[in-house]
C-alpha cells in the first residue's frame, strides 16, 4: 500500500484549527514526520523545542483554515 503523505499533511494542517490558541499556536500531538514536512514547507515554525505547541506561519494559518473548511464543513446545500 502506498500512502499519500500530501493528503496526510493537509489533514493534519486542517486539524490544527481544532487546537488553536494564542492566535497562531496549535498543539503538536501529531507524528513527527508530518510536523517536519510541514516545517519544510514553511507552514509551521520549527517543531523541535520543549513547548507542547507549534506556531503556524501566516501561510500555514491561511492554508489550515482553507483546508479545514474544505475537509470538514458541510455546505448548506448538503444539509438539506
C-alpha positions as CSV (number, residue, x, y, z in Angstrom):
1,X,0.0,0.0,0.0
2,X,1.3,3.4,-0.9
3,X,0.4,6.3,1.4
4,X,-0.3,9.8,0.1
5,X,1.7,11.9,2.6
6,X,0.5,15.1,0.9
7,X,-3.1,14.2,2.0
8,X,-1.9,13.3,5.5
9,X,-0.1,16.7,5.7
10,X,-3.2,18.5,4.6
11,X,-5.5,16.8,7.1
12,X,-3.0,17.4,10.0
13,X,-2.7,21.1,9.0
14,X,-6.5,21.3,8.8
15,X,-6.9,19.7,12.3
16,X,-4.6,22.3,13.8
17,X,-7.7,24.5,13.6
18,X,-9.3,22.5,16.5
19,X,-6.5,23.2,18.9
20,X,-5.6,26.8,18.0
21,X,-4.7,29.1,20.9
22,X,-2.8,32.3,21.3
23,X,-3.7,33.1,17.8
24,X,-1.0,31.1,15.9
25,X,-0.3,28.2,18.2
26,X,-1.7,24.6,17.9
27,X,-0.9,21.5,19.9
28,X,1.7,19.4,18.3
29,X,0.3,16.0,19.1
30,X,0.9,14.6,15.6
31,X,3.5,12.4,14.1
32,X,7.0,14.0,13.9
33,X,7.5,13.1,10.3
34,X,4.3,15.1,9.4
35,X,5.4,18.0,11.6
36,X,8.8,18.0,9.9
37,X,7.3,18.0,6.4
38,X,5.0,21.0,7.4
39,X,8.1,22.8,8.7
40,X,10.0,22.1,5.5
41,X,7.0,23.6,3.5
42,X,7.2,26.8,5.6
43,X,3.7,26.2,7.1
44,X,4.8,25.9,10.8
45,X,7.9,27.1,12.7
46,X,10.5,24.6,13.8
47,X,8.6,22.0,15.9
48,X,11.7,20.8,17.7
49,X,11.5,22.6,21.0
50,X,10.3,22.0,24.6
51,X,6.9,23.6,24.1
52,X,3.8,21.5,23.5
53,X,2.6,23.5,20.6
54,X,3.8,24.7,17.2
55,X,3.5,28.1,15.7
56,X,1.8,28.3,12.3
57,X,3.2,30.8,9.8
58,X,0.8,33.3,8.1
59,X,0.7,31.0,5.1
60,X,0.1,28.0,7.4
61,X,-2.8,29.7,9.1
62,X,-4.4,30.6,5.8
63,X,-4.0,27.1,4.4
64,X,-5.1,25.5,7.6
65,X,-8.4,27.4,7.7
66,X,-9.0,26.7,4.0
67,X,-8.3,23.0,4.3
68,X,-10.4,22.7,7.5
69,X,-13.4,24.2,5.6
70,X,-12.7,22.0,2.5
71,X,-12.5,18.8,4.5
72,X,-14.8,19.2,7.5
73,X,-17.6,21.7,6.9
74,X,-20.9,20.8,5.3
75,X,-22.3,23.1,2.7
76,X,-25.8,24.5,3.3
77,X,-26.9,22.6,0.2
78,X,-25.7,19.3,1.6
79,X,-27.6,19.9,4.9
80,X,-31.0,19.8,3.1
